[in-house]
Amino acid sequence: MAKSLPLASPELNRLRAAAGLIPIIESGLADSSLSSERAAVMASFCEWTLDIKTADTDSLKLIESIRQGLERLKVLLTT
């Protein structure tokens, strides 16, 4: 039987977008197709999504993934 997705909410959609944006930023920085200024603006969106207060398991997993991604981005942006 197919696994059902949790109901979408604006908060969950923002978390999903931020989680998907992290690898795009990393890739853009790696191949120099994205300026560090633009990457910083995109990363600030990801940081903003972390203000969401939730107890939902799926959201908490996304939040942790975003936090880890932001840590990697901070290293890339400071070098």
LINRA-V837861 format. One record per residue. N is the residue number from 1. D_CENTER is the distance of its C-alpha to the mean C-alpha in Angstrom with 1 decimal. Layout:
n=N d_center=D_CENTER
n=N d_center=D_CENTER
//
This chain:
n=1 d_center=29.6
n=2 d_center=26.2
n=3 d_center=23.3
n=4 d_center=22.5
n=5 d_center=19.0
n=6 d_center=18.5
n=7 d_center=19.3
n=8 d_center=16.8
n=9 d_center=16.3
n=10 d_center=14.7
n=11 d_center=12.6
n=12 d_center=11.6
n=13 d_center=11.0
n=14 d_center=8.6
n=15 d_center=6.6
n=16 d_center=7.2
n=17 d_center=6.5
n=18 d_center=3.0
n=19 d_center=3.2
n=20 d_center=5.8
n=21 d_center=5.3
n=22 d_center=4.8
n=23 d_center=8.2
n=24 d_center=9.6
n=25 d_center=9.4
n=26 d_center=10.9
n=27 d_center=13.4
n=28 d_center=14.4
n=29 d_center=15.1
n=30 d_center=17.0
n=31 d_center=19.2
n=32 d_center=19.6
n=33 d_center=18.8
n=34 d_center=16.4
n=35 d_center=17.8
n=36 d_center=16.4
n=37 d_center=16.9
n=38 d_center=14.9
n=39 d_center=12.0
n=40 d_center=12.4
n=41 d_center=12.3
n=42 d_center=9.1
n=43 d_center=7.6
n=44 d_center=9.6
n=45 d_center=8.0
n=46 d_center=4.7
n=47 d_center=7.7
n=48 d_center=9.6
n=49 d_center=7.8
n=50 d_center=8.8
n=51 d_center=12.3
n=52 d_center=12.7
n=53 d_center=15.6
n=54 d_center=16.0
n=55 d_center=18.1
n=56 d_center=17.0
n=57 d_center=16.4
n=58 d_center=13.8
n=59 d_center=11.7
n=60 d_center=12.4
n=61 d_center=11.4
n=62 d_center=7.9
n=63 d_center=7.9
n=64 d_center=9.4
n=65 d_center=7.2
n=66 d_center=4.3
n=67 d_center=7.6
n=68 d_center=9.0
n=69 d_center=6.7
n=70 d_center=7.3
n=71 d_center=10.8
n=72 d_center=11.2
n=73 d_center=10.3
n=74 d_center=12.8
n=75 d_center=15.3
n=76 d_center=15.0
n=77 d_center=15.3
n=78 d_center=18.3
n=79 d_center=20.3
//
